[in-house]
Amino acid sequence: MAESVIALISVCGAELTHKALSEGIAAHLTQIGSYRLMPLSLAELSDVHVDGGISLGSIHSGWVSPDHLRALRAAVPLLTLVQYSSREAPSVSFHLDAMLHRAVADLVQRCGRRQIALLSHAYSTFSHQAEGAFQRAMLRHNLLIAPEWLIHAHSDPESVVEALGAFLEAGGALDALLTTSTPAALVALKVLKAHRLRVPRDVCVMGFENSPAAHRVGLTTFASDWQALGHRAARQLVAQLRHGPLVGQTLIDAPLIQRSTCQP
């Protein structure tokens, strides 16, 4: 049987270039055989033959021309790894609305917090989706969101220190901090400590994915399994290659792991 080439497509604005995510995709393709994963950018797709593509982010006209997008859709089956509501391609994502609703409900109902800020990536499709889910979750509890409570930083620790530090130095008041990545949450713990804010007494802090470091510091977070997400994406793309196009979204929920950084 001829080997099929699957493009792992990097899209401007995608934060999901996760090692565990790529490993999950590669592991499933290796398990079933006859498939090879090839990391590519959108610009490189026109020069390389592939049989299908998994996009680490949203392929929409904001990042690629409409003509290129139509040609790409017609040429190969596509699947995206974002919670995106367009008809651009079927998608697999964490169920951000369910997860962020659970997070805000825990902070409000169990921990008694009302001034909840979100720290997210500045230019990430995934974080943009999480921000929308966060706003909807807050509205369910009749909580208005001050514009300064949406804190944006890049993925490097220095950017998190600068963005959160600037918020606090400007007099920003918060009693809880949600983040869209656990590494950012771990940096935030240090920033809060440097500003003499006690966790969880003054500020609750919540990460997004579980990790040994999260367990070690007692970080409340989700049991988000990026490898399982990649595995599901690869399985669905192979189903498209074998049986024809798929439509719609597959949303994967993840339970909240309560630890010491979020307490009443």
Secondary structure, 3 states (H helix, E strand, C coil): CCCEEEEEEECCCCCCCCHHHHHHHHHHHHHHCCEEEEEEEHHHHCCCCCCEEEEECCCCCCCCCHHHHHHHHHHCCEEECCCCCCCCCCEEEECHHHHHHHHHHHHHHHCCCCCEEEEEECCCHHHHHHHHHHHHHHHHCCCCCCHHHEEEECCCHHHHHHHHHHHHHCCCCCCEEEECCHHHHHHHHHHHHHCCCCCCCCCEEECCCCCHHHHHHCCEEECCCHHHHHHHHHHHHHHHHHHCCCCCEEEECCCEECCCCCCC
